[in-house]
Each structure stands twice: as structure tokens, then as C-alpha cells.
Amino acid sequence: MSGEKNIAEWRKRIDEIDAELVRLLNERSQCAVEVGRIKRAAQMPLYQPEREREILNRVTDANPGPLPAAAIRRLFERILDEARAVERTVMGSEGESSTHGPK
């Protein structure tokens, strides 16, 4: 078993991946801030269901596993919810709640 990683090594790798995920999620959120600014300037609605469907289809199609497509979809639905919250902060709370999409 000398060639196999032990549990501590696997956990260390998981911690490294977690740190990278946090970095990438924050980078993605910064992009959402910029999109929110553009939407505000253009007086566009916050919630754009077509765009969200495109994203969900793209990420599930790109998924090689071992996570099932349904799990990837749930994770990205949550990521999109949080991105929408960031955009909402940038755009302000004007407009009807129907333009904000699901909560």
C-alpha cells in the first residue's frame, strides 16, 4: 500500500480543492456583480430564466461524473440563486419581486 494515498493525504487534497472552489466561486460572483451593473444601467430584469436554463443544460451536459447530473443541477441551482442575490444587491431592490425570479 505504499503507493496509495492515505486518508490524511486525500483530506489534504480535498482541502486544496475546497480552497480553489472558494476562489472560483468568488471570481464567478465578481462577474455577477458586473452583470448586475450592466443590467441596472440597461434597466434589464434581474431574473432571466432562459439564461439560467442554458447554464444548467451546459453544466449537466459537461458533467463526466461521478456526481450524477441531478446533483450537478442542484449545486448550480444554488450557485445561480446566490449569484442572483449578489446581482440584486448591486441592482438595488427596485422593481417588482416578479422580476427577481425564484427565491
Backbone as ProteinMPNN parsed JSONL, in Angstrom:
{"seq_chain_A": "MSGEKNIAEWRKRIDEIDAELVRLLNERSQCAVEVGRIKRAAQMPLYQPEREREILNRVTDANPGPLPAAAIRRLFERILDEARAVERTVMGSEGESSTHGPK", "coords_chain_A": {"N_chain_A": [[0.802, -1.203, 0.0], [2.123, 1.138, -0.152], [2.149, 2.82, -2.362], [-0.313, 3.973, -2.442], [-2.488, 6.658, -1.539], [-2.967, 7.852, 1.779], [-5.624, 8.407, 4.197], [-5.237, 10.951, 5.314], [-3.768, 12.251, 3.339], [-5.627, 12.272, 1.225], [-7.584, 13.869, 2.403], [-6.161, 16.228, 2.668], [-5.865, 16.895, -0.012], [-8.573, 17.288, -0.67], [-9.041, 19.557, 0.917], [-7.413, 21.399, -0.428], [-8.717, 21.5, -2.9], [-11.184, 22.5, -2.044], [-10.408, 25.103, -1.265], [-9.724, 26.142, -3.748], [-12.219, 25.977, -5.018], [-13.639, 27.895, -3.504], [-12.223, 30.196, -4.234], [-12.788, 30.258, -7.004], [-15.61, 30.415, -6.971], [-15.947, 32.923, -5.804], [-14.712, 34.482, -7.771], [-16.503, 34.015, -9.851], [-18.736, 35.204, -8.706], [-17.926, 37.868, -8.679], [-18.038, 38.38, -11.38], [-20.815, 38.217, -11.651], [-21.529, 40.494, -10.218], [-20.639, 42.466, -11.976], [-22.286, 41.911, -14.182], [-24.724, 42.513, -13.0], [-24.431, 45.282, -12.669], [-24.387, 46.104, -15.349], [-26.936, 45.24, -16.148], [-28.497, 46.889, -14.491], [-27.844, 49.447, -15.492], [-28.851, 49.19, -18.07], [-31.444, 48.839, -17.535], [-32.507, 46.263, -17.318], [-34.267, 43.182, -16.547], [-33.627, 41.411, -13.496], [-33.947, 38.591, -13.128], [-33.529, 36.09, -15.438], [-34.821, 33.614, -16.887], [-34.319, 32.063, -19.202], [-31.568, 32.252, -19.639], [-30.621, 31.049, -17.3], [-31.579, 28.443, -17.689], [-30.012, 27.733, -19.902], [-27.448, 27.718, -18.732], [-27.738, 25.665, -16.787], [-28.282, 23.471, -18.456], [-25.878, 23.406, -19.915], [-23.908, 22.866, -17.909], [-24.764, 20.407, -16.894], [-24.579, 18.842, -19.168], [-21.839, 18.902, -19.519], [-20.861, 17.379, -17.487], [-18.84, 14.781, -16.386], [-19.134, 12.958, -14.357], [-18.083, 11.523, -11.185], [-20.402, 12.51, -9.938], [-23.933, 12.546, -10.158], [-26.003, 13.862, -12.828], [-28.268, 15.149, -11.778], [-27.369, 15.973, -9.274], [-25.364, 17.808, -9.943], [-26.958, 19.676, -11.204], [-28.566, 20.556, -9.01], [-26.562, 21.701, -7.382], [-25.667, 23.793, -9.049], [-28.049, 25.213, -9.325], [-28.229, 26.31, -6.812], [-25.881, 27.864, -6.79], [-26.579, 29.681, -8.799], [-28.768, 30.906, -7.548], [-27.426, 32.26, -5.481], [-25.788, 33.928, -6.998], [-27.731, 35.513, -8.175], [-28.636, 36.814, -5.897], [-26.389, 38.36, -5.303], [-26.325, 39.989, -7.591], [-28.772, 41.263, -7.189], [-28.202, 42.822, -4.957], [-26.385, 44.623, -6.063], [-27.968, 45.811, -8.012], [-29.911, 46.995, -6.525], [-33.031, 47.242, -4.733], [-35.178, 47.92, -6.318], [-38.096, 47.637, -8.407], [-40.523, 45.06, -9.209], [-41.156, 42.094, -7.28], [-41.499, 39.96, -8.954], [-39.692, 40.239, -10.987], [-37.433, 39.327, -9.965], [-37.246, 36.63, -9.859], [-37.211, 33.18, -8.702], [-36.949, 32.543, -5.195]], "CA_chain_A": [[0.0, 0.0, 0.0], [2.99, 2.32, -0.097], [1.859, 3.683, -3.493], [-1.648, 4.551, -2.295], [-2.614, 7.769, -0.595], [-3.707, 7.55, 2.998], [-6.763, 9.29, 4.403], [-4.762, 12.317, 5.557], [-3.387, 12.818, 2.042], [-6.864, 12.547, 0.494], [-8.223, 15.025, 3.037], [-5.367, 17.409, 2.301], [-6.235, 17.219, -1.4], [-9.925, 17.849, -0.595], [-8.899, 20.927, 1.435], [-6.861, 22.221, -1.52], [-9.796, 21.682, -3.877], [-12.152, 23.413, -1.422], [-9.869, 26.466, -1.347], [-9.844, 26.546, -5.151], [-13.64, 26.208, -5.264], [-13.983, 29.189, -2.903], [-11.642, 31.223, -5.096], [-13.542, 30.288, -8.258], [-16.96, 30.909, -6.706], [-15.849, 34.369, -5.623], [-14.436, 35.056, -9.085], [-17.778, 33.959, -10.56], [-19.596, 36.218, -8.088], [-17.483, 39.175, -9.163], [-18.634, 38.5, -12.717], [-22.237, 38.506, -11.441], [-21.596, 41.91, -9.833], [-20.507, 43.257, -13.204], [-23.515, 41.702, -14.948], [-25.751, 43.294, -12.307], [-24.228, 46.698, -13.01], [-24.81, 46.287, -16.737], [-28.394, 45.121, -16.158], [-29.055, 48.098, -13.879], [-27.67, 50.551, -16.442], [-29.706, 48.934, -19.229], [-32.793, 48.626, -16.998], [-32.896, 44.892, -17.654], [-34.714, 42.43, -15.372], [-32.631, 40.581, -12.82], [-34.172, 37.168, -13.381], [-33.624, 35.73, -16.85], [-34.914, 32.148, -16.828], [-33.716, 31.405, -20.369], [-30.12, 32.19, -19.387], [-30.385, 30.037, -16.272], [-31.765, 27.125, -18.325], [-28.815, 27.483, -20.716], [-26.346, 27.375, -17.826], [-27.998, 24.348, -16.205], [-28.089, 22.471, -19.512], [-24.453, 23.336, -20.256], [-23.115, 22.201, -16.868], [-25.118, 18.989, -16.797], [-24.006, 18.186, -20.354], [-20.379, 18.842, -19.372], [-20.541, 16.57, -16.314], [-18.393, 13.423, -16.667], [-19.332, 12.11, -13.187], [-19.063, 10.562, -10.69], [-21.65, 13.105, -9.465], [-24.992, 12.433, -11.154], [-26.457, 15.117, -13.423], [-29.21, 15.806, -10.859], [-26.587, 16.623, -8.218], [-24.744, 18.983, -10.562], [-28.047, 20.637, -11.41], [-28.903, 21.139, -7.698], [-25.457, 22.567, -6.963], [-25.672, 25.013, -9.858], [-29.233, 25.996, -8.978], [-27.862, 27.077, -5.607], [-24.903, 28.869, -7.226], [-27.332, 30.708, -9.516], [-29.525, 31.656, -6.53], [-26.501, 33.162, -4.796], [-25.378, 34.942, -7.973], [-28.861, 36.422, -8.291], [-28.624, 37.639, -4.685], [-25.313, 39.336, -5.471], [-26.811, 40.948, -8.587], [-29.848, 42.029, -6.558], [-27.54, 43.809, -4.111], [-25.808, 45.637, -6.943], [-29.041, 46.497, -8.733], [-30.841, 47.628, -5.596], [-34.26, 46.461, -4.56], [-36.284, 48.467, -7.1], [-38.789, 46.703, -9.284], [-41.416, 44.094, -8.576], [-40.498, 40.836, -6.908], [-41.584, 39.008, -10.06], [-38.518, 40.357, -11.849], [-36.289, 38.777, -9.249], [-37.205, 35.19, -10.013], [-37.455, 32.379, -7.511], [-36.108, 32.82, -4.023]], "C_chain_A": [[0.841, 1.262, 0.0], [2.706, 3.295, -1.231], [0.502, 4.372, -3.392], [-1.639, 5.692, -1.292], [-3.359, 7.3, 0.645], [-4.811, 8.593, 3.177], [-6.331, 10.742, 4.619], [-4.372, 13.003, 4.241], [-4.622, 13.149, 1.199], [-7.558, 13.775, 1.077], [-7.479, 16.316, 2.722], [-5.717, 17.848, 0.889], [-7.636, 17.831, -1.456], [-9.862, 19.294, -0.102], [-8.361, 21.873, 0.357], [-7.934, 22.517, -2.564], [-10.843, 22.643, -3.326], [-11.686, 24.867, -1.521], [-9.986, 26.988, -2.78], [-11.304, 26.806, -5.522], [-14.086, 27.561, -4.702], [-13.456, 30.319, -3.779], [-12.456, 31.369, -6.378], [-14.969, 30.8, -8.063], [-16.959, 32.422, -6.485], [-15.533, 35.079, -6.928], [-15.722, 35.089, -9.914], [-18.73, 35.034, -10.017], [-19.201, 37.625, -8.513], [-18.009, 39.42, -10.573], [-20.119, 38.839, -12.606], [-22.447, 39.955, -11.017], [-21.556, 42.771, -11.087], [-21.75, 43.11, -14.09], [-24.651, 42.512, -14.323], [-25.641, 44.774, -12.616], [-24.706, 46.992, -14.43], [-26.336, 46.222, -16.836], [-29.052, 46.371, -15.59], [-28.987, 49.263, -14.858], [-28.609, 50.407, -17.64], [-31.171, 48.735, -18.829], [-33.354, 47.266, -17.426], [-33.389, 44.188, -16.397], [-33.58, 41.577, -14.798], [-32.755, 39.119, -13.247], [-34.378, 36.933, -14.868], [-33.623, 34.204, -16.957], [-34.281, 31.435, -18.019], [-32.218, 31.214, -20.162], [-29.819, 31.109, -18.351], [-30.577, 28.63, -16.831], [-30.551, 26.754, -19.166], [-27.649, 27.029, -19.84], [-26.537, 25.963, -17.275], [-27.823, 23.24, -17.243], [-26.615, 22.293, -19.833], [-23.668, 22.563, -19.196], [-23.494, 20.739, -16.705], [-24.583, 18.216, -17.997], [-22.494, 17.989, -20.217], [-19.936, 17.902, -18.246], [-20.114, 15.145, -16.685], [-18.65, 12.448, -15.513], [-18.092, 12.106, -12.316], [-20.332, 11.182, -10.104], [-22.715, 12.938, -10.541], [-25.421, 13.821, -11.65], [-27.394, 15.867, -12.484], [-28.469, 16.534, -9.74], [-25.917, 17.886, -8.742], [-25.799, 20.072, -10.747], [-28.412, 21.316, -10.09], [-27.817, 22.091, -7.223], [-25.478, 23.883, -7.738], [-26.934, 25.84, -9.656], [-28.932, 26.867, -7.765], [-26.86, 28.182, -5.959], [-25.626, 30.014, -7.94], [-28.178, 31.543, -8.56], [-28.629, 32.677, -5.844], [-26.012, 34.264, -5.731], [-26.484, 35.98, -8.142], [-28.927, 37.342, -7.073], [-27.549, 38.716, -4.767], [-25.747, 40.402, -6.471], [-27.883, 41.848, -7.981], [-29.257, 43.133, -5.681], [-27.001, 44.952, -4.953], [-26.909, 46.47, -7.595], [-29.943, 47.296, -7.801], [-32.126, 46.842, -5.561], [-35.433, 47.044, -5.326], [-36.907, 47.401, -7.989], [-39.645, 45.736, -8.502], [-40.658, 42.816, -8.26], [-40.551, 39.821, -8.035], [-40.377, 39.101, -10.987], [-37.293, 39.73, -11.201], [-36.214, 37.261, -9.329], [-37.432, 34.47, -8.718], [-36.48, 32.741, -6.402], [-35.754, 31.553, -3.319]], "O_chain_A": [[0.3, 2.358, 0.142], [2.987, 4.485, -1.093], [0.206, 5.266, -4.184], [-0.879, 5.686, -0.324], [-4.259, 6.464, 0.57], [-4.913, 9.542, 2.4], [-7.002, 11.661, 4.149], [-4.621, 14.195, 4.06], [-4.661, 14.185, 0.535], [-8.061, 14.621, 0.337], [-8.092, 17.367, 2.532], [-5.851, 19.042, 0.624], [-7.866, 18.783, -2.201], [-10.552, 20.161, -0.638], [-8.807, 23.016, 0.25], [-8.046, 23.642, -3.051], [-11.337, 23.505, -4.052], [-12.48, 25.758, -1.826], [-10.314, 28.155, -2.99], [-11.598, 27.748, -6.258], [-14.83, 28.289, -5.358], [-14.167, 31.291, -4.035], [-12.777, 32.484, -6.788], [-15.48, 31.541, -8.903], [-17.871, 33.118, -6.933], [-16.038, 36.176, -7.167], [-15.997, 36.074, -10.599], [-19.44, 35.688, -10.781], [-20.066, 38.483, -8.688], [-18.382, 40.542, -10.915], [-20.629, 39.654, -13.375], [-23.432, 40.579, -11.411], [-22.351, 43.698, -11.236], [-22.21, 44.088, -14.679], [-25.446, 43.124, -15.036], [-26.654, 45.447, -12.806], [-25.352, 48.01, -14.677], [-26.956, 47.039, -17.518], [-30.042, 46.86, -16.134], [-29.968, 49.986, -15.033], [-29.105, 51.406, -18.161], [-32.028, 48.492, -19.679], [-34.509, 47.145, -17.835], [-32.982, 44.548, -15.292], [-32.705, 41.096, -15.52], [-31.781, 38.498, -13.672], [-35.282, 37.501, -15.481], [-32.57, 33.58, -17.097], [-33.763, 30.328, -17.874], [-31.667, 30.157, -20.468], [-28.869, 30.342, -18.509], [-29.823, 27.72, -16.486], [-30.107, 25.606, -19.151], [-26.951, 26.071, -20.171], [-25.607, 25.157, -17.294], [-27.271, 22.184, -16.934], [-26.146, 21.168, -20.007], [-22.856, 21.702, -19.533], [-22.633, 19.91, -16.408], [-24.177, 17.062, -17.86], [-21.939, 17.023, -20.74], [-18.739, 17.665, -18.082], [-20.912, 14.381, -17.229], [-18.415, 11.249, -15.657], [-17.088, 12.685, -12.732], [-21.268, 10.445, -9.795], [-22.437, 13.164, -11.719], [-25.221, 14.824, -10.965], [-27.327, 17.093, -12.398], [-28.902, 17.601, -9.307], [-25.902, 18.913, -8.065], [-25.548, 21.246, -10.475], [-28.554, 22.538, -10.055], [-28.117, 23.172, -6.717], [-25.325, 24.956, -7.155], [-26.891, 27.061, -9.803], [-29.339, 28.027, -7.708], [-26.983, 29.308, -5.477], [-25.319, 31.183, -7.708], [-28.297, 32.755, -8.738], [-29.026, 33.826, -5.649], [-25.84, 35.407, -5.308], [-26.213, 37.177, -8.24], [-29.24, 38.525, -7.208], [-27.771, 39.853, -4.35], [-25.559, 41.593, -6.225], [-27.901, 43.054, -8.229], [-29.764, 44.255, -5.669], [-27.147, 46.12, -4.59], [-26.788, 47.689, -7.712], [-30.666, 48.184, -8.254], [-32.28, 45.868, -6.297], [-36.58, 46.71, -5.029], [-36.284, 46.379, -8.276], [-39.51, 45.607, -7.286], [-39.649, 42.5, -8.892], [-39.728, 38.907, -8.073], [-40.07, 38.145, -11.699], [-36.239, 39.619, -11.827], [-35.22, 36.668, -8.91], [-37.811, 35.089, -7.724], [-35.355, 33.179, -6.643], [-35.051, 31.584, -2.309]]}, "name": "protein", "num_of_chains": 1, "seq": "MSGEKNIAEWRKRIDEIDAELVRLLNERSQCAVEVGRIKRAAQMPLYQPEREREILNRVTDANPGPLPAAAIRRLFERILDEARAVERTVMGSEGESSTHGPK"}
